[in-house]
């Protein structure tokens, strides 16, 4: 006994949506990387990031929660003031 093709339409739709969403996510990653292919096994140097802090300074950190320059990151997280800093 055969399977009516109408029963396979939902599976085809799901499979098609997985393909479309995967291609869209791949294209977004490609565009965010400046049009270059994504890199694998990125080392710690490449994972560094610089972002503005709440105090208007630039703080460098490394992913994984490790502190940056002179512990500034932890001072910001804990709300401590640094020596010579205005309130």
Secondary structure, DSSP 8 states (H G I E B T S, - for coil): ----GGGGHHHHHHHHHHHHHHHHHHHHHHHHTTTS---SS--HHHHEEEEE-TTS-EEEEETTTB--GGGHHHHHHHT---TT---
